[in-house]
Structure formats: structure tokens, C-alpha cells
Amino acid sequence: MATILAAAWIALVGLPPAGLAFVRTSWMERLDRPEARAGWDEFRDAMRAQTGRDGPVQRKVPKSAEPPGLVWLRDHFTLACAAWLLFGSVLWGVTVFFAIGVGSQRGEAVGRSPPEDEPPGDRHNEKENDRDAKDSKQG
């Protein structure tokens, strides 16, 4: 059981950062091309043109001269992978803890049976039955 849980943890928590690390270089090269930078500059210019207009949404011009995907992959990649591992592991641990707890509770409830001399529904009402018998004798 522990081997299965460890393999599932590696698959669900470890593979996404590993896959992202595998494609990171090619994505950074693609985002650093002049076409991607030109598209980002066009977007910033469009935001600049909409900044002074009245309306329900106030537009702000992004401060970065580089596309946000490039900045994220270059500057924040390690932090993002560490956060994924930490929070994914905590979520995985809590889920496994509750799943094992529910599984053990279910096994106890299914395996429990009333004594043979006692009808199935009377086990919880012994005190009430004794009190009713005393009340009926007293009148």
C-alpha cells in the first residue's frame, strides 16, 4: 500500500514541475523572440490608449517591458516549483490521512455485529428499556 501511495505522490506532485523544467528552455526562447516582444509591446500600447478613458474598468499599463511568461519562467520558476511541491504534498498528505481514516472506520462498522442474544435494534436502548420496565411496575 505504501508503494502505491508513494508512486501516486510522485506522479501527482513530482511530474508537473519536472515536465515544466523539461520545456522551460524552449518556452523561454520562444517568448524572447522579437515577435513575442512586439506582441507584448502592442498590448502595452493598447492599454496605454485605454488608460485615460472613463468606464467601469480602469486600465493600467503593465510596467514590465518583457512578456510576463518570460519573467515568470526566468525569475520565479524555482519558487513556483517549491510552492507546488509544498502545497501539493500537504494536500496529498491530508487526503491520504482522511482516506485511510474513512477506510478504517468503514471496516470497523461493517465488521461489528450485535451479540446473538440481543435483537439488532435494542442495543442502544438498554437504559431506556430498564426505565420503562420500572415505570410500568410502579404504575
Residue pairs with C-beta under 8 A, 6 or more apart in sequence:
5 96
9 89
9 92
12 88
12 92
13 84
13 85
13 88
13 89
13 92
14 85
16 84
17 81
17 84
17 85
20 77
20 81
21 77
21 81
24 73
24 77
27 69
27 73
28 70
28 73
28 74
30 36
31 67
31 69
31 70
31 73
32 70
36 67
36 70
37 66
37 67
39 67
40 66
40 67
41 65
43 62
44 61
44 62
47 59
47 60
47 61
47 62
48 61
50 59
51 58
51 59
51 60
51 61
53 59
62 68
64 71
72 80
114 120
114 123
115 123
122 129
